[in-house]
Amino acid sequence: MNVWLRVFLPFAAGYYFSYFLRNVNAVIAPELTRELGVSAADLGLLTSAYLLAFGAVQLPLGLALDRYGPRRVEALLLLIAAAGCALFAAGTSLTQLAVARALIGLGVSACLMASFKSFSQWFGLERQASLNAAIMAAGGLGALTASTPLSWAIPQFGWRAVFVALAVAGVAAAAGIFSSPDKPGSAHSEPLRRQLNGLAEILASRAFWRYAPQSTLIIGGFLALQGLWAVPWLMSFSGLERSAAAHHLLLMGSGMLVGFLGIAFGVAPLGRRGLTPLRMLQVGMGLGLLATLLIVLGIGPSEPLWLVLGLVFSVGNLAYALLQSHYAGALAGRVNTALNLMVFIGAFCIQWGFGATVDALQAAGHAPRAAYQLTFGGLLALQVMSWLWFLRRA
């Protein structure tokens, strides 16, 4: 087996596992609400425990990836994710499930960033945008599996049995990554002070703050919708049954997969024809905001619009390779995790704040449909401002 497959396949399996776990609560939300009797805000906070733990470790994770290498770091963390899955399967209270979700978030926190770091070591910069998209396609497969197939499996086996199976899968993924090859010199003994100075340089740079607001609000908002609020929105605003709402998640995941594969194989040919990755990011985000506006207003068929959102999300992840190109290769782990931290700060705040706003609007007398529409509309307004900031800085 060549180096490409020996490096790519284990990390792809890890990211598939990570993305499935990120989205699983969107489908099991009705069971959790019925079993635990929690409000929309409580459910959002429970699901956001994953994102909070995930985001909290991003900066130290970048230091660890640059210091110890992606293979060791991700294999260890995936064992923690497996333990979180086992605890979630056995949980009987909101607190226990929240702790389990936090362990899962910590455990999968390196899955994407370790992949990016590994690719930066093994492959030249010209291939990294396509490789990054290919690993995201593996995540798209995870999103697909965590939609209609999972919706079918829950009544058959129960959500607790699903998490037992996920615990076993986490151990297997950790073993696969630990057995992947190390790039000679992948671990660096750079003094901690120098590592921290490099991180501070990234966070103080204009390039970072050009990309950060858009990634925080648009990509973070997409993750919040896909990970929790898409199904409740479709059931409350569009009046769909859960199976039909889960089908929309399947379409969104299909759009992601098609988009990631398109970028993986098409970014270089398109670049030679003048459509650069930067231009793709600018236009793609604008099209995504237009699709979101139509969804909020209830204009047009919903299925194609949610498919477009998945396609656009794949374009948004070009930001990682574009931002990384502004810095030295030795900073790759810290650059990617710093941007990823902003994405997951956005996802956490939006996921929790969306539910809290819906609850507050309903308490003020708004009907559920109107409460969801006003909340989604407010999020869209913030996203448009972040996109205009990105265009202005360009």
N, C-alpha and C positions, 0 to 999 in steps of 0.2 A: 504494500500500500504506500503511495507516495506521500510526501510531507503535507501536501495540501489537504488530503483526506484525513491523515492522522491528526492534523491540527484542527481542521474545520469541523469534522463530524462530532467529536466529543463536546466541543463548545456549543455546537448547534443543538445537541441533545439537552445540554444544560439550559440553554435559553428557551427551548420549547417547554421544558418543565417549569421554568420561571414564569413564562407568559400564561400558561394554563393556570397556575396558582394565582396570578394577578387578577384574572377574570372570573374565577370560579364563584365568588360571592354574588356576582350579578345574577347567576342562574339559581343559586340556592337561597337567595334573599327571601322568597316567600316562606320557605321552610324555617329559616332562622327567625323571621318575624313571628310566625305562628307558634314556634316552639318556645321562644324567649319572651315574646310580647313586648318587643322594643319599638320605639318610635322611629320615624325616618331619620332624625338626627342621631339617635343611638346607633342605628344600623350604619349610617355614614361614618360615625366615629369608630365603630368596630372594624369596618373594612379599612378605614384609614390608618389603623394601627400598623398594618402592613407597610403603608407608604411612609409613615413617620419613622419606623425603625429603618426602613430602606434608605430614606433620605438622610437620616442622622449620621450614618456611617460613611457617606460618600466621600467626604474629604479625607478622613483617615484611610479609607479604602484606596484612594489614589496613591497615598504614600506607600501603603503596603504593596500594591501592584508594582510600583516602580522599584521598590526595595527587594521584595522576595520573589517576584515573578507571578504571572497569572495562574499557572498550573497549581501551585501549592495553595494559594489563597482561595481560589474558587472551590477546590476539592474539600477543604476544611469547612468552608461556609455552607456547602450543600448538605453536609451532615447535620448542621444545625437546622436547616430547612426541613430535613426529614424528621427530626425530633419535633419540630413545630407541627408538622402534619399529624404525627401520632398523637400529640396533645390535643389538637383540634378535634380529632376523631373521638377522643374520650371526654371532651369538655361538656360540662353540664350547666355552666353559668356564663353570663356575658363577660365577666372578668377573665375566666379561664380561656374563653375563645379569643378575647382580645390579646392576651399574653401569647397564645399560640400563633395568632396572626402576626404579632410583632416578631416572634422567632422566625417565622417563615420569611417575613420581609428582610430581616437581617441575613438569613441564610441564602437568599437568592440575590442579594444586593450586588454581587460581583459578576453575575452571569453575562450581562451585556458588556460591561466595561472591561472585564477580563478578556473577552473575545476581541474587543477593539485593541487592547494592549498587545495581545498575542499576534494579531495581524500586523500591527506596526513593527513588531520584531522580525517576523518571518517574510514579509512582503513589502515591496516598494510603495511609496505614497500614491503612485498612479493607479494602483490596484485597490487601494483601501476603500474608496467609496463603493465600488462594486462588491467587495467582500463584506463590508458593513451591511449593505442591503441584503446580501445572501443570508447572513446570520439573522437579520430581522425577518426574513422569509420563514425561517424556522420558528420564530416567535409567532408569525402569522398562522402557521399550522397549529400552534398551541392555542391561539385564539379561536380557530375554527373548532378544535376539539372541545373547547370549553363553552360551546354554544349549543346547537341542536343535539349533537351526540351526548353531551353531558345532561341536557334536559331529558333525554330518553333514559339515561342510566340511573338518574336519581330515583324515580319511582320503582325501578327494578331492584336496585341494590341498597338504596338509602345513602344519604350524604356522608354518613360516618364511614361506611365501607369504602366509599370513594377516597376518603382521606387516608385510610389504611393503605390502600393501593398506592397513593401518592407518596407515602412514607417509604415504601419499598422502592419506588421509582427514584426517589431522591438519593438513596444509598447507591443504587446502580449508576446514576449519573455522576456521582462523586468518584466512584471507582474508575469510570471511563476517562474522566478528565485527569485524574492523578496518574493514569497510565499513558497519557499523551506525552510526546517528546518535549524536552526543554530546549529552548534556543540557547546556545552557549553565550554566556554573558547576560542572560535575562534578568538576573538578580544583581542589584547594585548596592554597594556598601557606602553610598553617599551619606555624609553626616546628616543627622536629623535637622540641624539648624539650616543647612543648605537646602534640604528638601522643603522646609517650611518657607524659606525665602523664595524659592521657585513658585510655590503655591500662592504666596502673597503677590508676586509679580503677575500671575495670571489674573487674580481677582481684581487687581488694580488697573488692568489694561483696558483700553477702549474697545479692542476687538471682542473681549468677553462680554462687555455690556451692550455691544451691538446685537448679539445673538440672544442673550439671556432673557429679556422680557418676553419676546415672542415665544421662545421655547417654554417658558414658565406657564404662560396663559393659554397658548394654543395647543401645544403638545400635552402639557399637564392637564388641560381641560378635556382633551380627547381621552386621556387615560382615566380620568374621573368618570366620564360617561361610559366608556367601555367596561370599566371595572365594577361599576355599580349602577349609575343612574339611567343608563339607556333603557333597561327593561322597565323600571318604574315609570319613566317618562312615557314610553310607548303604551303602557297599560293605562296610565291615568290621563294622558293628553290625547292619545290616538284611540283609546278604547279597545286595545288588542288583548287577546288572551296571552298567557305566558308563553305558550308554544309558538305563537306568531311573533311575539316580541323576541324570543330567542332566535327565531329565524332571521330577524333583522341583524342580530349579532353575528350570525353565520355569514350574512352578506357583507357586513362590515369587515369581518375577518378575511373573507374572500378578496375584497378590495385591497386590503393590506397585502395579502400574499401576492396578488397580481402586480401591485405597485412595487413591492420589494424585488420581485423577480425581474420586472421591467427595468428597474434601476441597475440591478446587478449585471444585466447583460446589455443594457442600452446606454449607460451613462457615458462610456467612452465614445461610441459612434455619434451620439447626439452632441457631445462636446466638440467633435471635429466638424460638425455642421453648424456650430455657433450657439447651440443651446447649452450653456455652461451649467454646472451644478448650482451656482449662485442664482442664475436666472430661473432655473427650475424651482428652487426654493421660494423665490419671490412670487412667481406666478401661481405655484401650487397652493401656497397659503391663502392667496386671494380667492382662488376657486373654492377652497374649503370653507372660507368665511361666507361666501355666497350661498353654498349649499346649506350651511348652518342657518342662515337667515331664512331660507325657504322652509326649513324644518320648524323653526320657531313660529313662523307665521302660518304654518299648516298649508302651504301652497305646494301643489304637485304631489305625485305619488311618492310615498315615503321610502319604499324599498330602494329605488335608484339613488336617492339622496344619501341614505346611510351607506350604500356601496361607495359613493363618491368620498364620503368622510374617511373610509378605510384607505382608499387610494391616496388621498391627500396626506394622511398621517405618514405613509411611507416616504413621501417627498420631504416631510419635515425633518426626518432623521438625517438628511444630508448635512444638517447643521453641525453634527459632530465632526465629520471629516473636514468640512470647510473651516471650522474654528481651529481644529488641530493644526491645519496648515500654517497658522500664524506663529507657531511655537516650535522649539527644538523637539526632536523625537524623544529625548530622555524625559520630557515633561508629559508624554502622551497620557499616562494614567491619570495624572492630576488634572490635565485639561478636560478630559472626558468626564471624570467624576465630578468636577466642579460644575459643568453644564448639566450633568445628570441630577445633581443636587437641586438645582433651580427647577428642573422639570418636576421633580418629586415634591418639592415644596409647593409648587403650583397644584399638583395632583392631590396632595393631602388637603390643602386649604380649600380647594374647590369641592372635593368630595364631601368633606364635612360641612363646609359652608352652604353647599347646595341644599342639603337636607335641613340644616338649621333655618335657612331662608324659607323653604317650602313650609316648614312647621309654623314659622312666625306669620307668614302670610295667611295661612289657613286659620290660625288663631285670631287674626285680625278680621276674619269674615270672608276671605276670598275662597271661592270654590277650588277644589283640588286642581282642576284643569287650568284655571287662571293662575294659581300659585306656581305651578310648574312653568307656565309660559313666561311669567314675569321673571322668574329666577333665571331661566335659560336666556332670556333676552338681556338681562343685566350682564351675564357672563359674556355674551357675544359682544356687547359694547366694549368691555375691557379687552377682548381679543383683537378687535379692530384697531384700537389705540396702539396695542403692542406691534401690530403689523405695520402700521403707518410709521412708527418709530424706527423699525427695521429698514423700511424703504428710505426714510429720511437720512439715516446714518449711512446708507449705501451710496 
